[in-house]
Amino acid sequence: MSVVAIFGNLVVIEGLITPGDAAQTATDIDASQDLFRLGIVSLILVIALDVVVAWALYRVFSPVSASLSMLAAAMRLVYSGVFMVAVGQLLGVTRVLSDDSARAALGGEAVDAHVMLGIAAFNDIWNVGLALFGAHLLLIGYLAYRSGYIPRVLGALLVIAGVGYAIDSFGTVLSQGPWTDVSSFTFLGEFLLAIWLVIRARQIAVAASALDS
C-alpha cells in the first residue's frame, strides 16, 4: 500500500502540480494524462487494499474486543469511502481537460481554474476524512496496547499516529493559511505495526487464538 500510495499521490499527482500556477499545472496534467490517470488508478487500488486491511486488522484484534475491533474497521471503511469521493474529484480534472467543447465554452483560464479547484477539492475531502483514519488508529493503538501479544510501545505509537492524523484533519479546516502536516512526523507507529505483523504473523495468530479460546 505504501509503495502504491507514494507513486499515486506523491510521484504522479503532486509531481504534476505547480503550486500557485494554475496554467502550468493544467498544461502539465494535460500533457501527461495517461500518467495522471494511472495515478488515479493507483489511489483506487489503495482504497481496495484499505478494505482488505480493515478486515485483516479486525481478525487480529477481535480476540481483545470484538466490538472495538468492529468499530475500528468501520472507521477505516468509512474513511475509504470518503477517500473514494476525493479521488472522484481527480476524474473531474481529466474530464474538463479532455472535453474540447468545455475548453471552447469556458476558455483557457477558466479551464485552468477548474483544474486547480478539482485538485483542491481532492485534498480538502481527503484531509477531512483523515479524522476518521485517525480515530481508527486510536482504537487500533488501544487494542494493541491491551492485546498482550503486540508490544505496548507499538500501541502507544499508534495512538500518537492517530492523534497526528486528527490534528492534521482539524488543522487544515481551522487554519487560514498553509498547514504543516503533523502526521509526517507521527506516522512511525503505523509503519512499525505493518512490519511487526508481517514478521510475527504466525506467532500473533497463535497468541490471538489462545486468547480467543
PLY file of the C-alpha trace (Angstrom):
ply
format ascii 1.0
element vertex 213
property float x
property float y
property float z
element edge 212
property int vertex1
property int vertex2
end_header
0.00 0.00 0.00
2.78 2.42 0.87
4.53 1.93 -2.47
1.32 2.32 -4.48
0.18 5.34 -2.44
3.54 7.09 -2.78
3.50 6.53 -6.54
-0.10 7.64 -6.98
-0.09 10.70 -4.74
3.45 11.98 -4.32
5.04 10.95 -7.63
2.11 11.44 -10.00
-0.50 13.80 -8.52
1.79 16.07 -6.50
4.52 15.73 -9.13
2.32 17.30 -11.79
1.14 20.20 -9.63
2.87 23.56 -9.65
1.61 25.39 -6.52
0.15 28.80 -7.32
0.38 28.31 -11.09
-2.92 27.04 -12.50
-1.88 27.38 -16.14
1.34 25.37 -15.70
-0.46 22.71 -13.66
-3.19 22.29 -16.28
-0.59 22.16 -19.04
1.48 19.52 -17.28
-1.52 17.32 -16.45
-2.88 17.68 -19.98
0.48 16.64 -21.42
0.67 13.62 -19.08
-2.94 12.49 -18.95
-2.06 8.81 -19.20
0.29 9.12 -16.22
-2.28 11.18 -14.31
-4.96 8.52 -14.91
-2.51 5.83 -13.81
-2.03 7.78 -10.60
-5.80 7.80 -10.08
-5.94 4.04 -10.65
-3.16 3.64 -8.08
-5.18 5.53 -5.49
-8.25 3.40 -6.23
-6.09 0.33 -5.63
-5.05 1.82 -2.28
-8.73 2.13 -1.35
-9.34 -1.52 -2.24
-6.35 -2.54 -0.12
-7.66 -0.39 2.73
-10.81 -2.52 2.78
-8.69 -5.68 2.99
-6.57 -4.19 5.78
-9.69 -3.17 7.73
-10.87 -6.80 7.62
-7.40 -8.17 8.47
-6.95 -5.89 11.49
-10.39 -6.87 12.73
-9.24 -10.50 12.63
-6.05 -9.61 14.51
-7.69 -7.61 17.30
-11.15 -9.16 17.68
-9.87 -11.51 20.43
-9.12 -8.39 22.51
-12.51 -6.77 21.92
-14.81 -7.77 19.08
-16.93 -4.61 19.42
-14.00 -2.17 19.43
-12.33 -4.07 16.58
-15.53 -3.82 14.56
-15.76 -0.09 15.31
-12.14 0.40 14.21
-12.82 -1.48 10.98
-15.95 0.60 10.37
-13.96 3.80 10.86
-11.44 2.68 8.25
-14.14 1.60 5.81
-15.96 4.94 6.10
-12.62 6.71 5.63
-12.08 4.64 2.47
-15.47 5.81 1.20
-14.55 9.45 1.85
-11.23 8.93 0.08
-13.05 7.43 -2.91
-15.14 10.60 -3.15
-11.93 12.64 -3.02
-10.36 10.61 -5.82
-13.51 11.21 -7.87
-12.60 14.90 -7.93
-9.45 14.00 -9.88
-11.57 12.30 -12.52
-13.34 15.62 -12.96
-9.97 17.19 -13.72
-9.31 14.73 -16.54
-12.83 15.23 -17.87
-12.59 19.00 -18.21
-9.15 18.72 -19.86
-10.40 16.12 -22.35
-13.60 17.94 -23.29
-12.91 20.21 -26.26
-16.39 21.74 -26.08
-15.79 22.71 -22.44
-12.47 24.30 -23.38
-14.16 26.30 -26.14
-17.05 27.39 -23.92
-15.07 28.20 -20.78
-11.82 29.49 -22.20
-8.30 28.60 -21.20
-8.14 30.47 -17.89
-11.47 29.05 -16.69
-10.34 25.52 -17.54
-7.12 26.09 -15.62
-9.16 27.31 -12.65
-11.40 24.21 -12.82
-8.32 22.00 -12.74
-6.97 23.69 -9.61
-10.40 23.60 -7.94
-10.65 19.86 -8.64
-7.25 19.23 -7.10
-8.09 21.45 -4.12
-11.35 19.54 -3.61
-9.41 16.25 -3.69
-7.06 17.46 -0.96
-9.82 19.05 1.14
-12.08 15.98 1.15
-9.13 13.68 1.86
-7.95 15.88 4.75
-11.41 15.89 6.31
-11.52 12.09 6.02
-8.21 11.79 7.88
-10.11 12.48 11.12
-11.80 9.09 10.66
-8.49 7.42 9.87
-7.02 8.98 12.99
-9.90 7.61 15.08
-9.28 4.20 13.52
-5.62 4.29 14.60
-6.54 5.44 18.10
-8.72 2.37 18.51
-6.12 0.05 16.97
-3.48 1.53 19.26
-5.65 0.91 22.31
-6.35 -2.67 21.22
-2.66 -3.29 20.52
-1.74 -1.92 23.95
-4.23 -4.25 25.64
-3.58 -7.29 23.47
-0.65 -8.83 25.29
0.69 -10.25 22.02
1.79 -6.96 20.45
4.40 -4.75 22.17
2.76 -1.98 24.17
5.14 0.57 22.72
3.55 -0.10 19.31
0.15 0.60 20.79
1.39 3.90 22.19
2.97 4.87 18.87
-0.26 4.04 17.03
-2.19 6.33 19.37
0.32 9.09 18.64
-0.10 8.46 14.89
-3.88 8.66 15.25
-3.63 11.95 17.11
-1.35 13.27 14.36
-3.88 12.50 11.63
-6.69 14.02 13.67
-4.66 17.21 14.25
-3.97 17.45 10.50
-7.65 17.00 9.67
-8.90 19.66 12.05
-5.87 21.88 11.45
-6.49 22.16 7.71
-10.11 23.14 8.42
-9.35 25.68 11.12
-6.15 27.15 9.68
-6.49 30.14 7.37
-3.04 29.62 5.88
-0.77 26.74 4.81
-0.72 23.79 7.19
2.34 21.68 8.01
1.36 18.01 8.26
1.90 16.71 11.79
1.35 13.15 10.57
4.59 13.40 8.59
6.35 13.11 11.96
3.94 10.84 13.88
3.30 8.03 11.39
6.02 5.75 12.81
3.63 3.52 14.75
1.58 2.74 11.65
4.72 1.76 9.74
6.16 -0.34 12.57
2.87 -2.20 13.08
2.88 -3.22 9.42
6.42 -4.58 9.72
5.65 -6.31 13.02
2.58 -8.04 11.62
4.49 -9.30 8.59
7.38 -10.64 10.66
5.36 -12.07 13.55
2.14 -13.05 11.77
2.25 -16.74 12.74
3.08 -16.07 16.39
0.34 -13.44 16.59
-2.20 -15.85 15.11
-1.33 -18.48 17.72
-1.47 -15.97 20.59
-4.73 -14.47 19.36
-6.33 -17.91 19.01
-5.26 -18.81 22.56
-6.72 -15.56 23.89
-9.91 -16.10 21.92
-10.36 -19.58 23.34
0 1
1 2
2 3
3 4
4 5
5 6
6 7
7 8
8 9
9 10
10 11
11 12
12 13
13 14
14 15
15 16
16 17
17 18
18 19
19 20
20 21
21 22
22 23
23 24
24 25
25 26
26 27
27 28
28 29
29 30
30 31
31 32
32 33
33 34
34 35
35 36
36 37
37 38
38 39
39 40
40 41
41 42
42 43
43 44
44 45
45 46
46 47
47 48
48 49
49 50
50 51
51 52
52 53
53 54
54 55
55 56
56 57
57 58
58 59
59 60
60 61
61 62
62 63
63 64
64 65
65 66
66 67
67 68
68 69
69 70
70 71
71 72
72 73
73 74
74 75
75 76
76 77
77 78
78 79
79 80
80 81
81 82
82 83
83 84
84 85
85 86
86 87
87 88
88 89
89 90
90 91
91 92
92 93
93 94
94 95
95 96
96 97
97 98
98 99
99 100
100 101
101 102
102 103
103 104
104 105
105 106
106 107
107 108
108 109
109 110
110 111
111 112
112 113
113 114
114 115
115 116
116 117
117 118
118 119
119 120
120 121
121 122
122 123
123 124
124 125
125 126
126 127
127 128
128 129
129 130
130 131
131 132
132 133
133 134
134 135
135 136
136 137
137 138
138 139
139 140
140 141
141 142
142 143
143 144
144 145
145 146
146 147
147 148
148 149
149 150
150 151
151 152
152 153
153 154
154 155
155 156
156 157
157 158
158 159
159 160
160 161
161 162
162 163
163 164
164 165
165 166
166 167
167 168
168 169
169 170
170 171
171 172
172 173
173 174
174 175
175 176
176 177
177 178
178 179
179 180
180 181
181 182
182 183
183 184
184 185
185 186
186 187
187 188
188 189
189 190
190 191
191 192
192 193
193 194
194 195
195 196
196 197
197 198
198 199
199 200
200 201
201 202
202 203
203 204
204 205
205 206
206 207
207 208
208 209
209 210
210 211
211 212
